[in-house]
């Protein structure tokens, strides 16, 4: 039996209409800092994949404000 990683932080990605995107899937992180750092490094490639916003989830529950990707 595998024990899930705790705590578990991950990003839900959304499109222009606000719908959650099934792809791309983001990694699961053990700290909020690591999750936020990863998003800061990858948001441009996520926009290329169709994401326009991200919502951080902690153990499956949304936490904090939604992050909108602003592109020039």
Steps between C-alpha positions, in 0.01 A plus 500: 500500500631843403467793739413829327741792519410742780451788491389501140503818294408512131371742239165484322530669161211684336411630153345835395151381592616397849470126430762275657738353245569125516843561338769602562527334839723673752733325744398441863712685755570451868522874572310808390829676433605232251161513325511879467860496380415239236208709371725805476743302287242331274206737452608600148504141375165441671346789305631342180308186599176701537495591869403856590485461879602271785354423842715346772347203680608358835391142558235543229351826632552839330716739698591861437398716205493383141809603302422648158772475236537843340669486162599797285 
